[in-house]
Amino acid sequence: MSEVNMTNLLNDLRVAASKASSGGGEGIAQPGVQSVDFGSVFKNALDAVNASQQTSDKLKDAFELGEPGIDLPQVMVATQKASVAFQGMLEVRKQLLKAYQDVMSMQV
């Protein structure tokens, strides 16, 4: 079962934020610092949320069909994991939209 690893996602976002705040431009090579692309981190998080939802749907379908080895608590836990991951992604999206609107409303 694929789980959203929020700790790794948060660490990647913190690295990207610290790099941006320290003025670490893309053209500057810093020894020992791995480059983090926000787009790829965000895409990986979206893929993980999608995988979690698909796993939850498959477990629900299997439980409804009465397949052996699938019990209700397992289905409910997978459903809640998918729900929490989706809600977290919605919050990230909301914050990104707010930041975009703030930037776009700035006068040059």
N, CA, C and O atoms as a DFTB+ gen file, in Angstrom:
432 C
 N C O
     1  1       0.834      -1.162       0.000
     2  2       0.000       0.000       0.000
     3  2       0.887       1.237       0.000
     4  3       1.843       1.314       0.773
     5  1       0.583       2.198      -0.853
     6  2       1.362       3.426      -0.943
     7  2       0.851       4.437       0.076
     8  3      -0.346       4.720       0.124
     9  1       1.740       4.973       0.881
    10  2       1.363       5.958       1.880
    11  2       2.012       7.284       1.534
    12  3       3.092       7.324       0.945
    13  1       1.356       8.353       1.897
    14  2       1.913       9.677       1.703
    15  2       2.917       9.907       2.815
    16  3       2.565       9.896       3.994
    17  1       4.158      10.114       2.439
    18  2       5.189      10.342       3.432
    19  2       5.307      11.846       3.643
    20  3       6.110      12.519       2.997
    21  1       4.494      12.357       4.555
    22  2       4.419      13.791       4.787
    23  2       5.723      14.337       5.369
    24  3       6.065      15.494       5.123
    25  1       6.449      13.537       6.128
    26  2       7.707      13.999       6.701
    27  2       8.709      14.328       5.609
    28  3       9.350      15.378       5.652
    29  1       8.852      13.435       4.619
    30  2       9.773      13.710       3.519
    31  2       9.306      14.902       2.703
    32  3      10.125      15.714       2.273
    33  1       7.999      15.021       2.483
    34  2       7.462      16.148       1.736
    35  2       7.755      17.455       2.457
    36  3       8.195      18.424       1.837
    37  1       7.511      17.487       3.772
    38  2       7.786      18.703       4.543
    39  2       9.270      19.033       4.553
    40  3       9.643      20.202       4.460
    41  1      10.119      18.024       4.665
    42  2      11.565      18.270       4.644
    43  2      11.998      18.838       3.296
    44  3      12.809      19.763       3.243
    45  1      11.459      18.288       2.200
    46  2      11.794      18.808       0.872
    47  2      11.332      20.253       0.716
    48  3      12.047      21.080       0.149
    49  1      10.127      20.559       1.223
    50  2       9.630      21.931       1.140
    51  2      10.455      22.877       2.004
    52  3      10.695      24.020       1.617
    53  1      10.891      22.407       3.176
    54  2      11.735      23.253       4.034
    55  2      13.087      23.534       3.370
    56  3      13.598      24.652       3.446
    57  1      13.659      22.528       2.728
    58  2      14.929      22.726       2.027
    59  2      14.755      23.743       0.909
    60  3      15.595      24.625       0.730
    61  1      13.656      23.619       0.151
    62  2      13.394      24.556      -0.938
    63  2      13.171      25.963      -0.398
    64  3      13.635      26.937      -0.992
    65  1      12.459      26.076       0.732
    66  2      12.200      27.388       1.322
    67  2      13.482      28.022       1.850
    68  3      13.706      29.217       1.660
    69  1      14.320      27.234       2.510
    70  2      15.567      27.793       3.036
    71  2      16.506      28.190       1.908
    72  3      17.236      29.175       2.014
    73  1      16.483      27.416       0.828
    74  2      17.307      27.760      -0.327
    75  2      16.831      29.062      -0.961
    76  3      17.641      29.894      -1.369
    77  1      15.515      29.232      -1.040
    78  2      14.957      30.451      -1.625
    79  2      15.224      31.657      -0.740
    80  3      15.537      32.735      -1.247
    81  1      15.106      31.495       0.583
    82  2      15.307      32.624       1.483
    83  2      16.776      33.003       1.624
    84  3      17.087      34.150       1.942
    85  1      17.682      32.056       1.392
    86  2      19.107      32.362       1.509
    87  2      19.681      32.934       0.220
    88  3      20.865      33.265       0.153
    89  1      18.840      33.050      -0.800
    90  2      19.306      33.608      -2.061
    91  2      20.058      32.614      -2.905
    92  3      20.789      33.013      -3.812
    93  1      19.908      31.350      -2.646
    94  2      20.580      30.320      -3.430
    95  2      19.945      30.214      -4.795
    96  3      18.946      29.516      -4.967
    97  1      20.522      30.907      -5.779
    98  2      19.971      30.890      -7.118
    99  2      20.252      29.583      -7.817
   100  3      21.077      28.786      -7.369
   101  1      19.552      29.368      -8.929
   102  2      19.733      28.113      -9.636
   103  2      21.083      28.042     -10.338
   104  3      21.613      26.954     -10.565
   105  1      21.636      29.192     -10.679
   106  2      22.897      29.191     -11.396
   107  2      24.102      29.015     -10.489
   108  3      25.219      28.817     -10.967
   109  1      23.883      29.084      -9.188
   110  2      24.978      28.994      -8.233
   111  2      25.077      27.568      -7.731
   112  3      24.118      27.028      -7.178
   113  1      26.229      26.960      -7.922
   114  2      26.430      25.582      -7.462
   115  2      26.982      25.629      -6.045
   116  3      28.012      26.255      -5.795
   117  1      26.308      24.978      -5.133
   118  2      26.751      24.924      -3.756
   119  2      27.139      23.486      -3.439
   120  3      26.326      22.575      -3.596
   121  1      28.364      23.280      -2.999
   122  2      28.783      21.906      -2.700
   123  2      27.994      21.341      -1.522
   124  3      27.775      22.019      -0.518
   125  1      27.576      20.091      -1.664
   126  2      26.880      19.415      -0.584
   127  2      25.400      19.721      -0.494
   128  3      24.720      19.164       0.368
   129  1      24.866      20.597      -1.362
   130  2      23.448      20.939      -1.331
   131  2      22.791      20.364      -2.567
   132  3      23.183      20.659      -3.696
   133  1      21.780      19.535      -2.334
   134  2      21.065      18.917      -3.447
   135  2      19.972      19.869      -3.920
   136  3      19.257      20.459      -3.110
   137  1      19.850      20.012      -5.222
   138  2      18.840      20.889      -5.792
   139  2      17.463      20.248      -5.662
   140  3      17.294      19.062      -5.944
   141  1      16.478      21.042      -5.231
   142  2      15.114      20.558      -5.067
   143  2      14.211      21.379      -5.976
   144  3      14.159      22.606      -5.883
   145  1      13.509      20.686      -6.848
   146  2      12.577      21.338      -7.753
   147  2      11.185      21.269      -7.134
   148  3      10.665      20.182      -6.885
   149  1      10.580      22.435      -6.885
   150  2       9.275      22.476      -6.240
   151  2       8.226      21.743      -7.065
   152  3       7.374      21.049      -6.510
   153  1       8.281      21.891      -8.377
   154  2       7.323      21.225      -9.245
   155  2       7.362      19.717      -9.092
   156  3       6.315      19.071      -9.040
   157  1       8.552      19.149      -9.020
   158  2       8.651      17.698      -8.890
   159  2       8.216      17.238      -7.497
   160  3       7.612      16.174      -7.363
   161  1       8.514      18.023      -6.463
   162  2       8.071      17.676      -5.116
   163  2       6.546      17.694      -5.048
   164  3       5.933      16.797      -4.469
   165  1       5.941      18.718      -5.643
   166  2       4.491      18.846      -5.631
   167  2       3.842      17.726      -6.445
   168  3       2.820      17.170      -6.040
   169  1       4.438      17.397      -7.592
   170  2       3.900      16.311      -8.424
   171  2       3.997      14.982      -7.698
   172  3       3.068      14.177      -7.765
   173  1       5.107      14.734      -7.001
   174  2       5.250      13.496      -6.232
   175  2       4.202      13.412      -5.127
   176  3       3.658      12.341      -4.860
   177  1       3.922      14.543      -4.487
   178  2       2.897      14.564      -3.439
   179  2       1.520      14.286      -4.031
   180  3       0.734      13.536      -3.451
   181  1       1.224      14.884      -5.178
   182  2      -0.060      14.628      -5.837
   183  2      -0.185      13.168      -6.250
   184  3      -1.245      12.563      -6.097
   185  1       0.897      12.607      -6.772
   186  2       0.881      11.197      -7.163
   187  2       0.657      10.290      -5.952
   188  3      -0.052       9.288      -6.047
   189  1       1.261      10.645      -4.813
   190  2       1.094       9.844      -3.609
   191  2      -0.349       9.912      -3.099
   192  3      -0.904       8.903      -2.664
   193  1      -0.953      11.103      -3.152
   194  2      -2.352      11.244      -2.747
   195  2      -3.248      10.442      -3.681
   196  3      -4.169       9.762      -3.231
   197  1      -2.980      10.522      -4.973
   198  2      -3.758       9.761      -5.949
   199  2      -3.629       8.256      -5.700
   200  3      -4.622       7.530      -5.747
   201  1      -2.425       7.796      -5.441
   202  2      -2.214       6.374      -5.177
   203  2      -2.957       5.938      -3.914
   204  3      -3.520       4.844      -3.865
   205  1      -2.956       6.792      -2.903
   206  2      -3.665       6.487      -1.664
   207  2      -5.161       6.363      -1.913
   208  3      -5.814       5.470      -1.372
   209  1      -5.702       7.256      -2.729
   210  2      -7.131       7.195      -3.047
   211  2      -7.465       5.963      -3.882
   212  3      -8.499       5.329      -3.673
   213  1      -6.601       5.629      -4.814
   214  2      -6.847       4.439      -5.630
   215  2      -6.784       3.167      -4.788
   216  3      -7.587       2.254      -4.985
   217  1      -5.843       3.100      -3.860
   218  2      -5.747       1.949      -2.972
   219  2      -7.003       1.830      -2.122
   220  3      -7.535       0.736      -1.933
   221  1      -7.471       2.957      -1.614
   222  2      -8.693       2.964      -0.823
   223  2      -9.883       2.475      -1.642
   224  3     -10.687       1.680      -1.156
   225  1      -9.998       2.942      -2.869
   226  2     -11.102       2.510      -3.740
   227  2     -11.035       1.015      -4.034
   228  3     -12.061       0.334      -4.038
   229  1      -9.823       0.503      -4.281
   230  2      -9.674      -0.931      -4.558
   231  2     -10.058      -1.770      -3.341
   232  3     -10.706      -2.808      -3.476
   233  1      -9.655      -1.314      -2.150
   234  2     -10.023      -2.047      -0.936
   235  2     -11.529      -2.015      -0.707
   236  3     -12.120      -3.018      -0.306
   237  1     -12.154      -0.856      -0.962
   238  2     -13.609      -0.766      -0.818
   239  2     -14.312      -1.725      -1.765
   240  3     -15.239      -2.431      -1.368
   241  1     -13.871      -1.749      -3.018
   242  2     -14.479      -2.644      -4.004
   243  2     -14.287      -4.112      -3.610
   244  3     -15.209      -4.919      -3.727
   245  1     -13.087      -4.444      -3.144
   246  2     -12.804      -5.820      -2.746
   247  2     -13.664      -6.225      -1.549
   248  3     -14.156      -7.352      -1.485
   249  1     -13.842      -5.304      -0.604
   250  2     -14.671      -5.603       0.568
   251  2     -16.129      -5.797       0.164
   252  3     -16.806      -6.695       0.666
   253  1     -16.610      -4.945      -0.750
   254  2     -17.995      -5.066      -1.209
   255  2     -18.234      -6.369      -1.955
   256  3     -19.329      -6.929      -1.897
   257  1     -17.218      -6.851      -2.653
   258  2     -17.352      -8.111      -3.378
   259  2     -17.154      -9.325      -2.474
   260  3     -17.358     -10.461      -2.903
   261  1     -16.758      -9.088      -1.231
   262  2     -16.610     -10.177      -0.276
   263  2     -15.337     -10.982      -0.437
   264  3     -15.305     -12.161      -0.083
   265  1     -14.303     -10.379      -0.955
   266  2     -13.035     -11.093      -1.116
   267  2     -12.452     -11.437       0.254
   268  3     -12.505     -10.627       1.180
   269  1     -11.897     -12.643       0.377
   270  2     -11.320     -13.032       1.671
   271  2     -10.052     -12.229       1.978
   272  3      -9.306     -11.850       1.075
   273  1      -9.828     -11.982       3.255
   274  2      -8.624     -11.269       3.678
   275  2      -8.808      -9.757       3.748
   276  3      -7.905      -9.043       4.184
   277  1      -9.960      -9.269       3.326
   278  2     -10.232      -7.834       3.396
   279  2     -11.285      -7.619       4.478
   280  3     -12.426      -8.059       4.343
   281  1     -10.885      -6.932       5.562
   282  2     -11.852      -6.699       6.625
   283  2     -12.189      -5.213       6.725
   284  3     -11.473      -4.369       6.184
   285  1     -13.264      -4.906       7.406
   286  2     -13.770      -3.541       7.477
   287  2     -12.776      -2.556       8.101
   288  3     -12.613      -1.461       7.562
   289  1     -12.103      -2.890       9.208
   290  2     -11.140      -1.932       9.761
   291  2     -10.030      -1.551       8.772
   292  3      -9.602      -0.398       8.719
   293  1      -9.574      -2.528       7.996
   294  2      -8.537      -2.246       6.999
   295  2      -9.056      -1.252       5.964
   296  3      -8.336      -0.336       5.565
   297  1     -10.296      -1.428       5.531
   298  2     -10.906      -0.532       4.547
   299  2     -11.083       0.864       5.136
   300  3     -10.800       1.864       4.476
   301  1     -11.550       0.925       6.371
   302  2     -11.785       2.223       7.012
   303  2     -10.486       2.990       7.235
   304  3     -10.451       4.207       7.055
   305  1      -9.423       2.298       7.622
   306  2      -8.132       2.961       7.825
   307  2      -7.601       3.506       6.495
   308  3      -7.107       4.632       6.439
   309  1      -7.703       2.713       5.431
   310  2      -7.240       3.175       4.121
   311  2      -8.058       4.368       3.642
   312  3      -7.516       5.298       3.044
   313  1      -9.358       4.342       3.904
   314  2     -10.227       5.452       3.515
   315  2      -9.862       6.720       4.279
   316  3      -9.821       7.806       3.701
   317  1      -9.599       6.585       5.571
   318  2      -9.229       7.756       6.372
   319  2      -7.859       8.303       5.969
   320  3      -7.659       9.518       5.955
   321  1      -6.913       7.415       5.641
   322  2      -5.601       7.876       5.175
   323  2      -5.748       8.674       3.887
   324  3      -5.124       9.723       3.723
   325  1      -6.575       8.173       2.973
   326  2      -6.798       8.877       1.710
   327  2      -7.471      10.219       1.957
   328  3      -7.132      11.215       1.319
   329  1      -8.417      10.245       2.877
   330  2      -9.126      11.488       3.187
   331  2      -8.189      12.532       3.802
   332  3      -8.221      13.702       3.422
   333  1      -7.363      12.105       4.745
   334  2      -6.416      13.033       5.390
   335  2      -5.401      13.556       4.378
   336  3      -5.068      14.741       4.386
   337  1      -4.914      12.685       3.517
   338  2      -3.954      13.110       2.492
   339  2      -4.594      14.119       1.546
   340  3      -3.965      15.108       1.169
   341  1      -5.849      13.867       1.161
   342  2      -6.540      14.782       0.261
   343  2      -6.789      16.131       0.935
   344  3      -6.596      17.176       0.314
   345  1      -7.208      16.116       2.182
   346  2      -7.440      17.369       2.910
   347  2      -6.144      18.159       3.060
   348  3      -6.145      19.384       2.940
   349  1      -5.049      17.468       3.320
   350  2      -3.754      18.150       3.400
   351  2      -3.370      18.783       2.081
   352  3      -2.856      19.901       2.050
   353  1      -3.618      18.068       0.980
   354  2      -3.307      18.619      -0.334
   355  2      -4.191      19.819      -0.652
   356  3      -3.736      20.770      -1.288
   357  1      -5.445      19.786      -0.219
   358  2      -6.326      20.938      -0.415
   359  2      -5.810      22.162       0.341
   360  3      -5.874      23.283      -0.164
   361  1      -5.298      21.942       1.551
   362  2      -4.750      23.060       2.328
   363  2      -3.513      23.651       1.648
   364  3      -3.341      24.869       1.610
   365  1      -2.662      22.785       1.117
   366  2      -1.478      23.266       0.400
   367  2      -1.915      24.071      -0.821
   368  3      -1.368      25.140      -1.090
   369  1      -2.898      23.560      -1.558
   370  2      -3.416      24.259      -2.735
   371  2      -3.984      25.623      -2.356
   372  3      -3.753      26.617      -3.045
   373  1      -4.730      25.659      -1.248
   374  2      -5.318      26.918      -0.801
   375  2      -4.229      27.943      -0.473
   376  3      -4.348      29.118      -0.820
   377  1      -3.179      27.493       0.190
   378  2      -2.090      28.401       0.546
   379  2      -1.328      28.874      -0.692
   380  3      -0.921      30.033      -0.766
   381  1      -1.136      27.981      -1.660
   382  2      -0.462      28.368      -2.895
   383  2      -1.286      29.399      -3.671
   384  3      -0.736      30.367      -4.197
   385  1      -2.590      29.193      -3.739
   386  2      -3.452      30.163      -4.420
   387  2      -3.434      31.507      -3.711
   388  3      -3.403      32.553      -4.359
   389  1      -3.455      31.485      -2.387
   390  2      -3.401      32.735      -1.625
   391  2      -2.085      33.466      -1.883
   392  3      -2.072      34.683      -2.068
   393  1      -0.985      32.724      -1.895
   394  2       0.319      33.343      -2.165
   395  2       0.364      33.911      -3.579
   396  3       0.893      35.002      -3.793
   397  1      -0.184      33.183      -4.539
   398  2      -0.231      33.664      -5.920
   399  2      -1.057      34.940      -6.018
   400  3      -0.646      35.889      -6.686
   401  1      -2.213      34.979      -5.365
   402  2      -3.058      36.167      -5.397
   403  2      -2.374      37.359      -4.726
   404  3      -2.504      38.496      -5.180
   405  1      -1.644      37.085      -3.638
   406  2      -0.899      38.162      -2.973
   407  2       0.172      38.736      -3.892
   408  3       0.342      39.953      -3.971
   409  1       0.883      37.870      -4.577
   410  2       1.937      38.326      -5.494
   411  2       1.330      39.106      -6.666
   412  3       1.855      40.143      -7.072
   413  1       0.226      38.596      -7.197
   414  2      -0.391      39.256      -8.339
   415  2      -1.015      40.599      -7.963
   416  3      -1.147      41.472      -8.821
   417  1      -1.397      40.781      -6.713
   418  2      -2.002      42.053      -6.302
   419  2      -0.955      43.100      -5.920
   420  3      -1.298      44.256      -5.671
   421  1       0.317      42.704      -5.872
   422  2       1.373      43.680      -5.565
   423  2       1.557      44.654      -6.705
   424  3       1.496      44.293      -7.881
   425  1       1.785      45.898      -6.325
   426  2       2.052      46.906      -7.344
   427  2       3.543      46.947      -7.630
   428  3       4.374      46.841      -6.728
   429  1       3.855      47.103      -8.898
   430  2       5.259      47.098      -9.297
   431  2       5.821      48.494      -9.314
   432  3       6.996      48.682      -9.628
